[in-house]
Amino acid sequence: MGLTKQYLRYNGTALFGVVASQKGNIVYVNLRGEKGRYVAVPACEHVFIWDTRTGDKVLALKGRKQEVTALCPSPDNLHLSVGYEDGSIRIFSLVSGEETITFNGHKATVTALRYDDLGGKLASGSKDTDVIVWDVINESGLYRLKGHKDAITQLLFFKEKNILISSGKDTLVKWWDLDTQHCFKTLVGHRSEVWGLTLVSQDSLLFTGSSDSELRCWNISFSQEDEDPSEPLHKKSKESAERMRDPTEDDKAVDETLEQHILSCSKAGSIMREGRDRVVSLATDQTGRILACHGTDSILEIFYVLSKEEIDKKIEKKMKKARKKAKQASKLEEEQIDASIECGLQEKIQRLINIKASSKIKSFDLMLSRKGELKATVMLQNNMIESYILDPSVQTPRVMQTSKISIGGHRSDVRTLAFSSDNIAVLSAAAESVKIWNRSTLQCIRTMACEYALCSLFVPGDRQVIVGTKTGKLQMFDLASGNILESIDAHDGALWSIVLSPDQCGFATGGADKCVKFWEFQLVKDENSIQNRLSVKQTRVLQLDEDVLCIRYSPSQKLLAVALLDCTVKIFYTDSLKFFLSLYGHKLPVLCMDISHDGTLIATGSADRNVKIWGLDFGDCHRSLFAHDDSVMYLQFVPKSHLFFTAGKDHKIKQWDADNFEHIQTLEGHHQEVWCLALSPNGDYLVSSSHDKSLRLWERTREPLILEEEREMERELEYEEGIAKESQPVIAGDTQGETGLAGRKNIETIKAAEQIMEAIELYKEETAKLEEHKAICRAAGKEVPFAVNPVLRAYDNISPSGYVLEVLKKVKSSELEEALLVLPFSYVFDLLVLFDQYLQLGSDVELLCRILLFLLRIHFGQITSNQLLVKVMENVKKTIVSKVSEVRDMLGFNMAGLQFLKREIEAKDEVSFFADATAQFEEKKRKRKKKQKLILAMV
């Protein structure tokens, strides 16, 4: 059966118009060897890196579908970890811009990311209330920490201790011992959500920000015994971990004393913020000397943290004053004076200055330069980035704005789009400005200030544009100069719709004042020059009973369709303005509509989520389609066809066939409500705008689209999403306590498990064939040709057991445990037999040990009760001890060799340094002698 109708696929080609999305955070990154110049910001599903000096976008880290929600640069400044809305974490290389590692463990949005000091561990927190610690070097998950009852807001690693601090919306701050993976202390001094968390003064002070104007400060001190490095923390907290797994009433008092024995955390006081609302973010710079926070307003409050030396100087000054007073009063002894003098919290943490941004702050990052200047970059709610600089060392620091990145996008949502007649220029208009974009380069070529725009069009010739505003004005702009030519009070209410007449001699407008007005273009004399300029003149008015929401001309200009607030669409004759048809059937007002190129069909989209297709000859409804899960905001026919696009508040754009009433394609990419779209006159390009501040360009490809395949792909996506939402399997021996496996079952882990099972099946088949072949050869008394499996031939005639090992190596390290968890025990039996062979060969000992230990953990009961595996496990035990010892010896030898090379290089550097100094000294001595000789000769 051949194809009855061929459709062409539209693909997303570009994302533009967004400077920074609102869900994530802004961070400084090192790029091209420069610090404090480049910032990384979330941009929908991508990450953009901006140059704060030039305002240019220098790098884009491409994401997939989900929106970016968290960013964290690595301590070595070579990588950037990115958290997404679906719970995945990807680590990108800042050198190449490529994705290097992917972690899948969270079930919901990633809200917090934090590296440890060495960059080997990455902690992530999510809305699913779990904290997961990942091994970045091994590219795998270590463990999942459970305990919070609401979303995680912030994570912190201690610098010298293996401790993690987490805060959440459940008002708790938890302290986790990462050696034993349990929570050994919970801070309960907050009455509302803890939004921010940071450590200062060499990890001795903890600041927390909550839903009030108070920054709470906590003193942290470890016991003297615990500070001894020979006695690690986990030895002391092991007893507490066991009690927390199986607590009794008698253990409560003992647990409290154990917590105090490990560390004490007492409230030191509070610092009052100027803002009265909640803390949005709280952070310090890398040195920990500058503390900053902000609320839901536009003020960034900056505090200066005094160093130990500065505090000691203050105390000395206080002592001197106190001693002078004591001598005069002669009442107190010096020792009593010294003991009574302390430095209060308000003196340790000094308010530096407030930075007033131009709009509400969503996120910020700080950096203290080598010169001592503080750089602060803020990401604003209105799609802007601002950078400030100040000197914290002076008595009264002055804030200076160094840069502002704003030209790449609108400050508010784009409400109207239009294409020029040559398909090259794109107009976008929002509440504050009109921007003209070049479609091929995606650069903004003109920005013009306007009122709140609702509709727009290019004047024939593409030299002027007309914008209809919320106040009812028509504003005409000249693109060459960027100036406003004319502003006319067209309607008494909002001007909702504007449409160009097919003869291109004028246009019609509809507004909230229940009128449709007809306008003609005319040339008038320009007061500022000798040339004439374009203007408009009102010709006719059509008065109606309800507010006009949308108007459209038929291609022949014979009919005019008007959508009214009473949920009907009325059709009038254009020449006489007499009533022709009334299209009624929608339950809510029609927000958008369009007429096909041949004038036979009209499609209407409504707030009732339906699209209705009508015939224009009799006004009969051909079909009603349930188009979107929310209001249909925009509808437009593809030129010279009966295909049309709809945009909805359900974040989707859909393509439909008005002849067959088929849903052809769904364009997914926007993360919030889609407000409007525009098709180019040739139908090859589509531009859409959304509440996520982004503009997206879609292009018609030459790839044919088959509806059956599309439906099959949609079903596969539903199946994959269903797998991700399934409950995780219960592991034998897991008590479902504070810890769990870091990974999560998804379609990738299931595919990996299937590949392992297929490899084991192939191994069993090929082994059986090989035995048969040997028997045939023995019976024949000569060598008989053996047909090698094509899969093994593709791997350079590898052995069947070697093929199984290759498949195991190809499984991603972060997905290995979850893939093994899916394997049935019958395949585990064959794997363990193969491991005995692999270990004797001594190949990939580290990977084999990891798999073996995990399989023993989850299948311990079945393995120990199986008599056939007893001998196999005994052989594995003997072999694994010797092989691991060999690997450990090799690593030790390599470490010693590297340390030797390091010492040699350092010694050479010192010799060369001193040699350079000696050479410079000799050169100066020679020049001085020469100068003295010249002086003597002159004398």
N, C-alpha and C positions, 0 to 999 in steps of 0.2 A: 504494500500500500504506500503510495507516494505522499509527499507533503502537500496538504491542501492549501496551506498559506504559510509563507515564510516570514518570520519576524527576525529583526536584528537586535542584538544585545547592546544595552547601554552599560558602560563601565565607569566607575569613578576614577578620574584622572588627577584631580588636584584638590587640595584643601587650602583656602586662603581666607583673609579677612579676620583671622584670630591672632592676637598677640600672645595672650595667655589665658588658659581656661581657669575656672574658679575652684575646681575640686581639689587640685593638688597644691604643692608648695614650690616656692622658688629657692634655688640653691646656686651658690657660686661654684664654678668648675674651672679647672686649670686646662687650658687649651693652648697649643702652640707655645708652650713654655711660659705663659703669662698668667699671673695671679690677679684676681680682683677685677678682671676686665670682662669676662664672659659669664653669663648666667643661663642656667637651664630652667625652662618653665614647661608645664604641661600644656599641650595644645590638642584638645580632644583626645584621640588615640595615639597621637605622636608626642615627641618631646622636641621642642625647638630650643636651640642655643643661640642667644642674641649677643651681639657685641655692644656693650653699653656705651662705648665711645662713638661709634659711627651709626648705631641704630640699625645695623644690618643683621639679617639672619645668616649665620655662618654654617650651621649644621642642623639637620633634621634626623632624629632617630625614629625610624618608621615603626609604628605599632601595627596591630591587626584590626580588631573591631572594638574592643572594650576601651573605655575612657581611662586615662591616667589619673591616679588618685594620690600617689606618694612618690617622692624622689629622695635619693640619698647618695651622695658621691662617696667613693671608697677612699680610705686614708692615703693610698698611693696616688690618688688623683688620676688614675688611668681608666677607671670604670665608673659607670653610673647605674645604680640599681633603680628599677622603675616598678612600682606596684600598680595593679590595674583593678578595675571594678569587679571583674569576675574572680578575683582572689589569686590570680597568677602574678609571678614576679619574674621580670626579665632583667638580665645584667648586660649592658651595652659597653663596648669598648669605645672610649672617647678618641682613640687614635684613628680607628677605621670606621667608626659609626655603625658597626655590625653588632647584631645580637650574639652573645657568646654562651650564655647559660639561661635556662628556663626552669623555674621552680613552680610546681603546682601542689598546693597544700591547703589553702584556705577555701572555704565555701562561699565567702562573701567578700565585700570590698576591702582591700588592703588600706589601712588607715595610718600605719606607722612603720618606718624602716630605720634600722640603726646598725652600723658596723661596729665591731670592737676595735681596739687601738691598732692591732696588727692587720686588720682587714681579712682575717681568716674566717670569722664568723659573721653571719648576718642574721639579726633578729627582726621578725616581722609580726605586726599586730593587725587584727582585722575586726570587722563588725561581727564576725562569728564568735567573738569573745576569746579566741585562742591566741596564744603566742607561740610561734614556731622559730626554732633556732636552726639555721642552715649552715652547712660546711661549704664555703665558697670554693675551696681548693679541690675538694673531692667531688664537688658538684652534686651534693646529696643532702637530704634532710637529716638532722640529728635527732630531734625529739620535738614533741608538741607539749606545751605547758597549759594546763587547764585550771581555772580557778576564778577568773573574772565572770561576772554575771551580765555584763553589757560590753559595748564596743570598746576596744583599746584605743587610747588617745595618744600615748607617748611611751617611748622605750629609752632606757639609758643603760650603758655598760659602765661598771666601775673600772678604773684604769689599772689598779694593782690587784684586785680581787676578781675571782671568777663568779661575779654576782651580776644579775640583771634586775633592774627596777622597771616596773610597768605601772601605768596609771590607766584608769578607765572611767567610763560614764557611770559605773556602779558606785562612785564616790570613794573607791579604795585605791591605795597605792601598795603594790605587792613587791616583796623582795624574794628573788629566786636564787637558790644555790644551784649553779649549773653543773657542779660535780655530782650531786645526788638528784638533780632535777626535781626539786620540790620547793614549795613556798615556805620559808622559815620565819617570815614576819609580814604582818599586814598592818598598814597605817590607816587608822579609822578616824582621823581628826577632821574630816570634811563632811559637810551636810548636803552638798550637791556635787555635780559632776566635776571631776578633776580634768581640766582641759590642757594644762601645760605642766611641764616637769623639766627641771634642769639642775645640774650640779656646778658649784663654784667653790673657790678657795681650796683647791687641791682635793676635791671630793669630800670636804668636811662640812659643807652647807648644802642642803637640798631646798630648792624653791619650788613651790607648787602654786598653780593658778586655778581658781575655781570660778563659780558663777557670780561672784561678788567682786568688789573693788579692792580686795585684799590679796596681797602676795604673801603666803605663809612661808616661814623659814624654819627649817629643822636642823638641829645639830646632829651630826653623825660621828660616832667614835667607836672604834673597834677595841676589844679587850687586848691587854698587853700580850697575853699568851697567843692570841690569834694573830698578832702582828709578826710573830716569829715565823719566818718562811719555812722552817723545818717542820712545822705542824700545820698542815693545810686545813681549810675551813670545813671540808666535807666530813672529816673525822668527827668534828664536834657536832655537826648538824645531822649525822646519820641517825642518832637516837631519835631526834625530833622528827625525821622523815618517817621512821618506822611507826612512831606514835600517831602521825597524821594519817597514815594508811589505815591504822586500826586504833582509833583513839578510845580512851576510857576516861572516866571522871577523875581517877587518881592521878592521871598524867598531866592534867591541866596546869597545875602549879609548877611541875617539873619543866614543862614546855616553856612557860614564861621565863623561868630562870635560865633556860638554855638560850632563849632569844637574847636576853640581856648579856649572857656570856659571850655570844657571837658578836653582837654590836648593840649599841644603845642609840635610839633615835628620839630626841626630845625636842619640843617646840622651843625655838629661840626667839620668836617674835613675829612681827608682821610689818610689811611695808605697804602703805596705802597708795593705790594708783589714783590718777586723776579721773580716769574713766569710771563710770558707774555701772557699766554692763559687764558681761562675762569676759574672761580672758579667751581670746581666740588662739593665740600662739605665744609661747614663752621660750626664749632661746638665748644662748650666749655665743660669742665668737669663738674661734678655735683656741685662743689663749685662755678663755674663761675670765678675762678682765672686764668685759663689757656685757651687761645683762640688759635685755630689751624685751618688751611685751607690747601687745596692742589688743584692743577689744573690737567691737563691731563698728567703731567709728573710724575716723581718718587720722588719728594721732598715734604715733609710735613713741612710747616712753622709753628713754635710755637711762640706765644706771651704771655707775662706775664702781667696780669691786676693788677695794684696797688690797694690796699685796701684804704679806706678812711683815716685810720691812717697814712699809708705810704705817701699819698698825702699831708696830713697836715704837716708831718715832712719836706717834700720837700719845701713846701711853707714857713715854719718857717726859714729854712736855707737860702732861697732866701731873705726873709725879713731882716735877720741879715746882709747879704752881702749888701743889698740895703741901710740899715740904716747907715752902716759904710761909704759907698760911699757918702751918703747924708750929713753926719756930716762933711766929708772932704770938700764937695762942698758947704754945708750950704745953699742949695737952696730950697729943698722940705721939707714940713712938714711930720711928721710920718703918719698921717691919709691918706694923698695923696699917700704915698709910699705903705701902706697896701692895698689900693683900687686898685692900678695899678698892683699888683703882682698876677698872676694867674698861674695855672699849665696847660700847653698845652697838646693836645691829644697825641703827640709823647712821652711825659713824663709819661702820665697815662698808655699808652699801650707800653710796651717795648718789642723789639724783643729779644727772648730768644735764640733759636737755630733752625737750619734746620736739619731734619732727612732725610737722603738719603736712600731710599729703593732700593732693587735689581731689581725692575721692576716698571711699571706704577701703581700708586695707584688708586684703585676704591672706597675705603671707609676706614674710620678709626674710632676709639673710644678711649677716654682718661679716665683715672682714677687717682685721686690723693690719694695715700695711707695715712694711719695714720702717718707713719714715715715721710711724706713730699715728698716721691718719686713719680715722675710722670711715670705712665705706659701708653704706647701708643701701640696699636695693629692695624696693617694695613692689609687690604685685597687687594691683588695684582691682576693684570689683568691676570697673568700667572698661576692661580690656586694655589696660595700660601698664607700663613698667616705668618706675621713676627711680633714679639713683641720686644719692646724696653723699656729701663728704663733710667731715668735721674733724677738728683737732681736740681730742679729749684731755690733753695735757694742760691746756691754757685755763685760766681762771674762769672766763666767760666764753665758752665755745660758740662759734657761729656756724650755722648750718647753711650749706650752699648746694643747690641742686646742680648736678653736673650733666645729667642727660634725661631725656624722656622719650620712650619708644611708644608712639601712638599712631603713626601714619598707616601702619599695616592693618588697621581695622577700625570699626565704628565703636563709639562709646556705649551704644545701646543696640537693641535688636533691630536688624534690618527688616523693614515692613514692606518694601516694594523693590522689585527688580525689573529691568528692561534690557533688551538687546538692541544694538544699532542695526540698521538695515544691511550693513556689510558683514555682519556676524563677528566683528572684531572687538568692539567696545561693549562693556557691560556697565549698566548703571545700577547702583545700590543706594538706597536712601533710608535713613533712620531718624531718630528724634532730634539730632543736632546737626547732621551734615548729609550732603550728597557726595558720593565718590564715584569716579569713573575709573574703571579697571581695563587694562589691556588683557584680552582673553588668552593670548599666546604666552605672554611673560608673567601674567598674574600680578603685575605691578600697578600700584595706584598712581594714575597719571594726573588726576585733578581732584581736589577736595574743595567743596563749596558749602558754606554755612547756610542752614535753612531752618525752618520751623519743623514741628513734628510731621514727618512725611507719611502718607498713607497710600498714595498711588503715583505713578509716574509714566512718562513716555518720551521717546526721542521724536523731535520735530523732523519731518521729512527733510533730508539733506544732512542730518546728523550733526549739525553745528550748534543746535540749541536743544535744551531739555526742559520739560514742563513737569512740575511736581505739585500734587494736591496735598494739602496739609489738614491737620486735625482741627484747626481754627476756621477752615472753610476758604482758605486763600489758594489762589493759583500763582505759583512762583515760576518765572521763566529765567533760565540761566544761559549765559553764553559760554560755550566750552573753551573757546580760544583764550579768552581773558579770565575766565573763572568768576566773572561778575554777575550779579543779579540784574537782569534787564528790566523786569517789571514784576510787581506784586499786586494782584487784583483780589478784592474781596468778592469771591464768586458765590459762596453759600453762607447761610447764617449758622449752620452747624458743621459737623465734620464732613469733609469731602471724601467719600468712601471709594469712588470709582471714576476712572477716566478712560476713554477709549477713542482711538483715532478713527476717523471716518475712512471707509475704503477708497474714496476719491482723493484722500490726503489733502483736502482743502480746509479741513477743520477737524473738530473733535467734540465729544459730548461728555458732560460731567454729571454725576449723581451724588446727592448729599443727604444729610440728616434733616434738612429743611423741607423734605418731601417734594423736591423739585428735580427735574432733569433739564439741564441748560445746554444749549447748542452754541458753539463758538466757531468763528472763522478766523483764519490767519490773514493778516494785512500788513502792509509796510507803512510805517509812519516815520516822520522826520525825527532824527535823533537830536536832542538838545545839545549834547556834548560834542557832536561832530557834524560834518557836512553830509555824511552818508545817511541813508535810510536804515532803519532797523525793523526787525520783526516784532509784531504785536498781535493781540487777539481782540476780537470784537464779538460781543454776545448778539445772537440773531433771534433765537426763539427760546421759550420756556414751556416745559410740560409739567403741569401741576398734578400731583397725585395725593392719595389719601394716607399713605404710609411712608416711613423713611425708606430712602433708596439705598440698597446695600451693594448692588452690582449692576452694571449695564453692559450690553454687547450689541454691536451691529452685525447684521447678516452680511456675507461677502458682497452681495449685490447692492447693499445699502438700501434695500427695499423695506426691511423690517428692523425694529429696535426692540431688544429684550430687556426688561427691567425687573430685577429681583427686589421684592419689597419685604418689609418687616413682618407682614401678616402671613409669611411662609409660602406665598404664591409668586409666580413669575408671570408678568403680563407682557404680551407682545403687541406692539403698536406699528402702524404704517409710518415710515419715516417722513414721507412728504406731507401727509395731512395730519399726522399724529392721532389718527383714529384708532380705536381699540380693535384688535384682531382676535387674539386668543388669550386664555388664562390657563396656566399650567399649575394645577394644585394637587397635592398628594404628600408633600413633605410635612412632617410633624413639627419641625423647628425651622427657623428662617434659613433661606438659601444664602450662603455666604459667597459662593463663587459659581460661575457658569462659563460656557463657551459654545460657539456655533462652529460646525465643521466647515471645511473650505468650499463645499458645494452647496451649502445652505439647506441641506435636507435634515440634519440632526442638530439637536441642542442637548447638551449634557449639563445637569445641575448638581452641585454638591452642597450638602446642608450640614447644620450642626447636629442633625439626628443620625449622623454617621453613614448616611446612604447617599448613593449617586443614582440619579434617575436619567434615563436616556429617552428623549421625546422626539417625535416626528414634527417638523415645522409646518408640514402641509395641513394636518388636521389637529395637531396638539395632543395626539395619543401617546401614552406612555408605553414605550417598547419593552423596557425592562427596568426593574429596580435592583440595584446591586448593594449589598452590605460591604462598603468599601474599606472603612477604617474602624479601629477600636475607639476612636474619639472623633471630634468634629473634623469635617473635611474643610480645609482652609483655602485651598487653591485648586483650580482645574484649568487645563489648557489642552487643546487639540494639537497633535503633531501636524505641521503644515502639509497639505496635499495628501491627507490620509484620514481614516476614521479611527485612528489610534489616539488615545488621550492619556495624559498624566494627571494624577491627583496627589495632593500633599495633605497630610493630616497631623493632628496633635499627638498621634501615637508614634511619632518620630520616623515615620516611613513615607516613602514616595512610591506610588504604584502606577504601573502602566496597564491600560485596558484596551480591549478591542470592542468598539461600539457596534460592530456588525454581528460578531459571534457572541458578544457579551462574556468574553473570556478574560480572566486575569492573566496577563502575560508575564510580568516581571515585578519584583519588589526591589527597590534600591534602598539598601540599608547602609547607614553611615552616620547620620545625625543622632545625637545623644539626647536631644530634647525636642520640643515642639517645632515642627516645620511651619513657617509662616507663609512663605510664598515661593514661587518658582517662575522661571522664564525660559522659553524655548527660542532658539535662534531661528531666523527666517527660513534657513535651509533645513532645519530639523536635526542637524548633526550634533548640536550642543544643548545642554540643559544646565541651568544654574539654579541653585536652591539656597535658601537662607533659613536659619534656625535660631531658637532661643539660646543655643550654646555659643552664640556670637560668630559662628563659622559660616562661610560661604563655600559651597562645594560645586565643582564643575564635573559634569558627566558627559561622556562622549559616545556617540553611536559608532560601534565597531562594525566590521564586515562579518563578524562571527554569527552564524545563524543560531536562532534560539528555538528549541523544540519543547513544546509545552509539557509533554510526558516526562522528559528528562528534568525539567524544572520542578515538577511535582515530586519526582523521586528524590531530588536533592533536598527539597523542603522536608520530606519525611525522614531522610537521614539526619538532618540537623535536629529535628525534634527528638529522634532516638538518642543522639549524642547528648543533647541537653538533659534528657531523662536519665541517662546513665550518671551524669554529673550530680544529679539531685538525689540519687539513690543513697540509702544508708550504707555506711562503711561496714565491712565484714568484721565479726568479732574474732579476735585472735586468742588462741588458747593460752592461758596463763596471764592474760591481761586483766587486771582488776578494775579497769575503767576508773582509775584514780586521777592523780594530777597530771600524769604524763601519758603520751600516746605516740603512735607513728606520725612522722611529719608529712608523709605523702597523702595523696588522695586519688581514689580511683577515677579515671577518666577514659576517654576513647583511646588515647595513646597507650596507656598501660595495658588495656585489653588487647590492642593490636600487638604489643610487644609479647604478651603472654601467648597469643596465637602463633606468633613466629617461632617462639621457643618450642611449643608443642609440635609444630610442623617439622622443625629441625630434628626433634627426637624421633618422630614417626619416620622421617627419611632415614635416620641413622639405623633404626630397627629393620626397615625394609632392605636397605643396602647391605647390612650385616648378614641378614638371612640369604640374600642373593649371592653374596660372596661365599658363604658356606656351601650353597648348592653348586656354585661354579667350581669350587675346590673338589667336591665329590665327583662331578662330571669329569674333571681333569684326571683324577685318580683312576676312574673307571676306563677312560679312553687311553690312558697311558701317555698322553701328550698334552701340550698346552693348548687350550681352547680360547679364542678371543672373548674378552669380557666387555660388555657394553656399559660404559660409565654413565652414570646419571647426568643429564644435561646441566642440572644445578651445580653439581660438584665440578663439572668441566668448566663452568663459568668462573668458578673459584680456583682455576689453575690446577684441576685434578686433585683437590684437597681430599683428605680422608673423611669418611662420614663423621667420626668423632671430632675431628678438627673443625668440621662445618658447624657442629653444635656449639663449640667454643667461640667461633667467629660470630655466631648469632648472639650469644651472651654478651660479647664485647660491644656489639652495636647497640644494645639497649642503653638508653640514656641513664647516667648514674642516678639522677634524681627520681627516675621512674622504676628502678630495679626492684626495690622491695615490694611495691604495689603490684608489679607484674608477677613476681614469685608468689604473691599472696593468692593470685587467681588460679595458679597451676593446680590441677588435681593431683592427688597423692600418687597415682599410678605413674605419672611422669616424674615425680620427685624420686621415686625408686630408681628409675633409669639414670637420672642425673647424678645420684650419689655413686652409682657404679662407675659412671664416666669420670667423676671427680677423682676416684682412686687412680685411674690411668693418668689424668692430667697432672696430678701432684707428683707422681713418680717421674714424669718428664720434666717437672720443675718450671712449667710455664704459667705465667699470670697468677702467681701465688696469692697476691693481695686480693684480687677480684674473687678468686675461688674461696678464700677464707671468709670473705664478707658474705658470699652467697651461702656457704656451708653453715655458718653460724646462724644466719637468719632462718634457713630451712629447719635446723635443729630446734630453734626456739618455737617455731609455729607448729611443727609436726613431731614434737618430742615423744609424745605418747605412742604414736603409730610406729615411729622408727625404732624405739626401744623394745616394743612388743613384737616386732617382725624378726623371726629367726634367721631369715635369709640375709638380713642386713647386718647381723652381728659381726660376721667376719669382715665384711666390707668396712664397717665403721672402725674396727680394730686396726685394719691396715691403714685407713685414712689417718687415724690418730697417731700411729707411728711415723707415717710419712710427713704429716703436717708439722710436727714439732721440729724435725730436722730441717725442713725447707724454710720454715719461718725463721729459725736460727740463722740459716745462711743469708736470708734477706736482711735480717737485722745486722749481721756482721758486715755485710756489704754497705749498708747505709752508714754504719759507724765509721768504716774505713773512708767512705766518700766525705763524710762530715769532717773527719780529721784532716783529710787532704785539702778540703776547701779552706779550713781554718789556717792551715800552713801557708797556702797561697795568699790568703788575706794578710797574714803577718809579713810575708815577703814583700808584697806590694806596698804595705804601709811603711816598711823599713826603707824601701827604695824611694818612696815619696819624700820621707824625712831627709834622706841623704841629698836628693835632688834639691829640696827646699833650702837646705843649708848651703849647698854648692852654689845655688843662685844668689843667696845672700852674700856669700864670700866674693863671688864675681862682681857683684854690685859695689861691695866695699872697696875692692881692688881698683875698680874703674874710677870711683870717686877720689881715691888716694892718688892715682896717676894724674887725674885732672888738676887736683890741688897742687901737686909738685910742678906741673907744667905752668900753672898760673904764677907760682912763686918765682920760677925761672924767668918768666916774662917781666915780672916786676923788677927783679934784680938787674936784668939786662937794661931796662929803661933807666934805672938809677945809675 
